[in-house]
Structure formats: structure tokens, C-alpha cells
Amino acid sequence: MKTIELEKNLLILNAAIQTIQIEARTLQQLADSLDDTSDFTACVTAIAETTGRVVLTGIGKSAIVAQKIVATLNSTGTPAVFLHAADAIHGDLGLIQPQDLVLCLSKSGETPEIKLLAPLVKNFGNPLIAMTANRQSTLAHQADYVLWTPIEAEADPNNLAPTASTTAQMALGDALAVALLTLRGFSSDDFAKFHPGGALGKQLYLRVRDLYLMHGRPVVGPDAPLQTVILEISSKRMGATAVLDEQERLLGIVTDGDLRRMLERQSDFSGVTASDILTTQPKSISPDALAVNALALMRQHSISQLVVMEGDEYLGMMHLHDLIREGLV
């Protein structure tokens, strides 16, 4: 029984490894095909200069890949919409506007729906981009630009299931999106505009000032007795309090860790004040800093709080729990 199990596992692993190796070779061939003789740079330029959208269309698995490329283009600043090729020839061609470019994905370039759609797009006067593995296909001959996806074979033993071909389409779509955002100088701030939700978006736009203001401003004077210090730390729930002089200048902070270390050192607390146990030169951060940078600073110094400072002015504190609550940790 163990021999049969081993043979089965070996069969599974070999199939998986072979699939990945075939798709890896396909991607390398795709990269090698992008040179001065290809239409890739002209296609990217045409998309960048259009005042319309990129309408992506396809049939079957290519249609699914087209929808993914639409999402990637939109998220990186290139307006794009999806139009299923079958729907296009049954009433949805009105989605294509005069200034749009149409990008059609088809491995063979000979699918009936695609062969019917291509001349219709040309009659509309819209530029047509073909992403195909067959440069001699009807689609390729109709197109203004041909994005070639060279495919030796699909990954399955029967050379039928779209695997390597869809991998190439996906990668070339990503290459288009990245080339376009590079050409336009698309920045992380631009990216944040299109990704306001989730942890990724928060890394790009959430700032310290968005978090520390939800807390009170923990503060005591240097002569504050120990009981006052403990009550301030407890009531503000920050695990620390700032110590300010009469001119509101920051002298340091007292953390719950400072309190524990004091308890280990001495037994008489009657005369202890904030100035006796404070930590000078605490780690601080600007309110305009990104929250993700605050997290990096906390991790670097193995601390849970940061003092928020604007110049020499103490504004408040932020805690690691704030970042956990926002999903940044």
C-alpha cells in the first residue's frame, strides 16, 4: 500500500512541476518576443494617448483573463471596461465609444465570435489590438496592433486545456499595465486613490494624525506623585504618559514598563514623582507620517507607543493597538 501511495504522490508532483516548468518557459519566450520589432511599445503609446477607454473582450478562458486585466488597468490609472465577445455581437456593441480602443484576447484568433466582432470594431473606426498566439489569424490581420503570445504547448498532456496560453495572456496584460503606469509616472499616492479600502490602501494613505486623535492626551507634570502618574496612564489607556514642564515642553515619558522596573528596584514609593522615573528622549513621530512608518519604528525599537510631535509641540500618543485595529499588523 505504501508503494502505491508513493507512486500516486510522485505522479501528482511530476504533473505539478511539469505544468510550472512549461508555463515558465512560455513566460520566458514571451519576454524574449518583446523587442523593437514587436508592436508592444506602439500599443502602449496608443493606449496612453487615447482620450477614451480600453475595452477588453474575449471568449471562454480568454474572457476571464480579460476581466482580470481590466481590474489591473483600472487600479493603475488606465480606464478599462470588459465586453464579452458573445454579448458584443448580440446587442452590447453600444458599450464601445468613439474614442475607445478595443483589445481582443484570443489564442487562436479564429473563434467564430471573434471573427465576427473584429470587422465590426474596424467599421466603427476604433483601433483594434489583438492579443493572440497566432500571428496569421483572422484577428491578427484585422488588428492595428498585434500583441503576440508565443505558445509551444499547453501544460496538460492533451495540449487542450488553456493553461500556458492564459498564463501568457495574464502576464502580458500585467506588462501592459506596468508599462503604462511607468510611462505616466503613476506614484504610490496615485495608487492610494484607487485603493482606499483594505490593509493595502491603509498602508498608502492612513496617517498618524488619523489615529492619535481618538485618544486623550496623556500628560503629567514632573512633580506629579506616583498615584497621579498611574491614574493618568490607566485612564488614557495608552500604557504611558508624557511628562511636560510648565512651558509645555516634553521632558520625557513614563511607561508601564518604567513603573514595573521601579517596583523591582525599591519598596518605598512615598516620595516618588514623575521626574524620578521618566524616560528621556522617547521615540517620536510626526502627525503627517504614514501609519505604516509608525509601525516600522515601533518594530525597530520593540516599543508599543510613540509620542506624536509637531516640531517641539507635544500633540499626543499613538499605540500599537491603533495599528492592529486598522489591520496594519
N, C-alpha and C positions, 0 to 999 in steps of 0.2 A: 504493500500500500504506500510505503514511503517513497518507493521508486516512482510510482505513478504520480504522486503529489509533486515530486521534484521535476518530473518531465512536464507536468502541466505548468508549474511556475516558470520553468525555462522557456516554454512556448510563449507564455504571456509576456515575459520580459523581452524576449527577442523581437516580438511583434512591436512592442512599445519603442524599443531602441531603434529598430529599423524605420519606424514612422518618423521619429525625431530626426534621424540622420538624413532621410530623404528630404524632409522639409528644410533642414539646414542647408543641404546642397542647393535646393531650389532658391532659397534666400540669397545664397552667395552668387548664384547665376543671375539673379535679379539685380543685385548690386553691381555686378560686372557689366550688365547691359546698359547701365546709366552712364552714358558718355556724351561727347559732343555731337554724335550722330543721332542721338535719341531725341524725341520730342518733349522730354520731361521739362527742361528749362523753359521752352517756349510755352508749354502748357501752364506752368506755374505763373509765368508772366501774364498770360492771358487772364487767368483767374484773378490775379492781384489787381489787374487794371479794370476789370469789369465793374460796372455800377449795379449789376444785378446779383443774383444768387447762383450757386452751383446746384443744379437739380440732378441728383443721382438716381439712377434707375437700373433695374436688372430683373432677373427671373430666378426662381429657385434659391440655391445657396448664395448665389451672387447678390440677390436682393437683400439677404440678411447681412452680408458683408457691407453692402451699400449703406444700410441703415447705421451700421457702426461708424462708417466713415463720415456720414452726416453728423453724428454726435460729436466726433472728434473735431471736425471742421468748425462747427458752431462753438464749441468750447474754447477754440483757439482763435476766434475772431473772424472766421470766414463764413458768412451766411450761407446755409445749405438746407435743402429740403429733400425728402425722399418721395419718389413716384414709382410705384410698382409698374413694371412694363406691361403686365396684363391689364391693369386698370387704365393705363395711359391710352391704350387702343380701344378702350370701351367707355370713353367719355371723360377721362380725367386730364386730357391734354391741356385743358384750360389753366392748369396749375403753372404751366411754363409761360413766363412773361417775356416780353421782347428783349430785355437786357440780360436774361439768364444765359448761362452756359449749361449744357447738358453733358453729364458724364455717365456713360453707359458701361456697365460691367458685364462681360460675357466671356467665358473661357473660349468657347468655340467661335463666337461671333456669328453663328449661323442659326441660333434659336429662332423659331418662327416669329415669336412676338418681337424679338429684337430686329429681325429683318424687315418687319413691317413698320416698326417705330422709327428706325434711323432715317428713312427718306422723309417721313412726316416732320421730324425735327429740322431737317435741312430745308424743307419747304417753308417752315416758319422763319427761317433766316437766323436761327440760333446756332452758335458754334457748337460742334459736336466733338466730344472727347471719347475715344474708345479705350477701355482697359481690357485687353484681350491677350490670349496666348497664341492667337492665330493672326499673323500679320497679313495673310492673304484672304482673310474672311470678308464677307459682305459688309460687316460692321466696320472693319478697318478701312475698306475702300471708300466708305461713305464719310468717314470721320475727318475732321480738320486736324486733329492731333491723335496719335496712337501711343498709348502707354502699354508697352509690351511686357507681358508677364511670362517669361520663358519657362515652360514646364516639360521636363523629360518624362515624368510619370507621376501618377497619383501614388499615395503611400499604401493604399490597400492592395492585396495580392492580385485582384482582378483589374486594377487600373481603372476603376469606375467611380468610386466614392470621392466627391470633391474634398480633398484634404490638402495636398501640396498647392493646388491651384488657388484655393481660398486663402491659404496662408500667404501666398504671394500677393493676392489682391489686398489683404489686410495690411501687409507691410508697406505696399506701395501707397495705399491710402494714408498711412501714418507719415510716410515720407513726404507726400504732398502737403499735409497739414503742417509739418515741422518746417518744411522749406518756405511755406507761405508766412508762418509766424516769424521766421528768421528774417525774411525779406522785409517784413513790415516793422521789425523791431518790437515785436509783441513782448511786453515785460511781465514780470510777476504781478505787478499792480493791475495790469490789463486782465491777466488770468483770474485774479481775485474777483473782478467784476462779474465774470461768468460762472464763478463757483462760490456763491455766498453761503451755501449750506454745507453741513458736514464738517468733519475734522480738517479736511484739506482746505476748505475755504477759510476756516478759522485760523489756520496757520498763516494765511496770506493777508488777512485783514484785521483780526482781533488784536487790539492793543491793550496795554497795561491800564490805561485810563478807563477802559470799558469794564474793568474788573475791580479795581481797588475802591471805587466809589460806592460799591454796595456795602462796604463795611463802615463802622465808625472809625474815628481817627484816634487810635490808642496813644495816649500821651500822659506822662507824669513829669513832675519837676525833679531836679536832682536830690532835693531834701525829702522827697516822699518816703514815708515809712514803708516797711516791708508789706504790711497789710494792704496799704493803698496800691502798691505795685501789683500784688496778687489779684486784688479785686479788678484792676484795670485790665490785666491780661485775661482774666476769666470772663469779664463782661463783654469784651470786644471779640472774644473767640478767635484771636489771631495767633495765640501762642507766644506773644511778645508785646512789648510796648516801647514806644520811643521815649527817650529822656531829653527834654528841652530845657534850656536855661530861660531866664526872664526875657531875653530878646528873641525867643522862639528859635534859637539856633540849636541844631541837633548835636547833642553830646555823645549819644550812643543809644543802644537799645538793651533792654533786659528781656531775655527769653526764658521760657520754662526750663530750658537746659541750664541756664545760669542759676536759676533757683535750685535745681537739683544738685548742682555742683557745690553751691554754698551750704546746703544741708549736709553734704558729706564732709565739709571742712570744719564746721563749727556747730556748737549746740546752743549758744546764746544769741538770739536774734533781736533782742530788745532795742538795740541802737542801730540796727542795720537800715540804711537808706538806699535809694536807687543808685546813687553815685558810687556806692561801695561795691556793687555787683554788676554794673553795666559793662557791656562790650563796646569798646570804641571802634570807630571806622567800620560800621556794618556795611554789608553789601547793599548797594542801592541801584535803582534803575529809573529811567525817565518815564513819565506817563505816556509819551509818544512811542515808546519802544514796542515792538511786536511782542505779543504774549508768548509766542514760541521762543523768543530770545530770553525772556524771563525764565522760562522752563530750563533752557540750556544753562543759564547762570546758576540756577538752583542745583542742577545736577552736577555741575562742575565743582561746586563748593560743598555739596552734601548738606544743604540747608533747606528749610521749609518756608522761610519768609524772606521778603525783600522790602527794603524801605523805598518808598516812592518819593523821588526828589525832583524838583524843578529848579535847577540851579542850586542855591543854598536853602531853598524853601522846602520844609518837610510837608508833604501832602497827605501821606497815609501809608498803609502797608498792603501788600498782597500776599496771599498764602498759596502754597502748593495745592490745597484743596480747591481753590478757584479754578486752576488749570485742569484738575481732574474732572470737576463738574462740567467744564466745557468740552471734555472729550479730547484734550490735547495730550493726555498721558495714557 
